Each structure stands twice: as C-alpha cells, then as structure tokens.
Amino acid sequence: MSAPRIRVFVVDDHPMIRAGLGAMVRAERDFEFVGEAEHGRDAVQLAPGTMPDVVLMDLVMPHLDGVGAITALRPLLPKARFVVLTSLVEPGAVRRAMDAGACGYLMKNASAQELVTVIRAAHAGQRVLSPEATDALIDDARTPVVGKDLTQRERELLALMARGLNNQDIADELGIALPTVKFHITNILAKLGADNRTEAVLTALKHRLVPPA
C-alpha cells in the first residue's frame, strides 16, 4: 500500500504564482494540491477545511499578512507544517516567521526542485532555511546594531511616523496600500524591539535613525 500523498495548500496574492505553484504540486506523484487562498484572511477561512499537511505561505499580502495567517492557523491545523515562500530576506522577517511557527523559509527565486525538496523535508518534521535566510541571520547576529537591518522603505516610514503621521497619511504620502504600511510598521517594531509606535520613534531618535523633529 502506497503512503498517503502530501496535501499542499498555497497562499499568495499573485494569481500567476498560485497557478505556477499549483502546477508544480500536481506534477509530483506524492503531492496533492488541496486548495489556495489569495491572502491570509482567506487562508484562515479556507485552509482548515482542506486539512493540508504543508501550507506554502507568502509574507506580504493584503488583509492579513503571512505571519498573522500562520499565527491564526497553527491552533486550527496543529499537524500542518508552514513553509514561507517570499522575496524578503531581512533578518527581522525571517525571525518573525520562524517565531510564528514556520518550519521552512524559502526565496521565491528557488527552483521547483528546491521547493519540492523543502516541502518533503517540512512534512518530515525538518526545519529548512534557504542559504540567503541563514546568511542574513548569521550576519545580523555578528553585528547587533540597532536599526541596521531596517530597509530604506522602513526608514522612510519611520521618519513619517516621527513626524506624527498616521497609517493612512503614510500610505497617501508614499503612494502604497494601507495593508503594506501596516506590514512595514510591524516589521519596524520587531526590528527595533519596540512594543508600540511611540517607543519605536523614541528608539529611532535616540539612535539617530531618523532626522530630529
């Protein structure tokens, strides 16, 4: 009797990426594509009903980001394994994903064979980080400087936060979507070890990460 196939659920806000991942999953004899969602909120609604073994999760999505979705889904799918598939290679993003319960972190430029290998490894209970994510964590640990892993975009947001702008004002100023602003702010708080916006701004001013008001 053959072993049960690995049930895979895909979460990504780009239709072409979902289609490509679905095709890759269906091409493997030991995989079964059981469903998809275009953002985290849909994933929380749809994934539990499909009983996936492995969930491929993007990080930056509207309505609910990947970390929020993993956090919400873990108690609903205690046996599922979560593999992050993203373009973000920042140490803060890697740490947040792994702390939320991801057991894999892979770049979107990975080959199909690399992804297939990671899915099988995750299903077997292994933790797998891409070389880029591992290097980012190692480099970050070597030189713990406050704010050094902030991206240019995050520094721009931080400067606007220091000026007292709210989320909608920041979205309008930078011409980006409100969920993207919230995602960046969550990353900023994590990277600065801050519990709220005020603490983040004070830390930024103390370490001269933004111009003084």
Buried (B, 14 or more C-beta within 10 A) or exposed (E): EEEEBBBBBBBBBEEEBBEBBBEBBEEBEEBBBBBBBBBBBBBBEBBBEBEBBBBBBBBBBBBBBBBBBBBBBBEEBEEBBBBBBBEBBBBBBBBBBBEBBBBBBBBBEBEBEBBBBBBBBBBEEEEBBBEBBEEBBEEBEEEEEBBEBBBEBBBBBBBBBBBEBEBEBBBEBBEBEEBBBBBBBBBBBBBBEBEEBEEBBBBBBEEEBBEEE
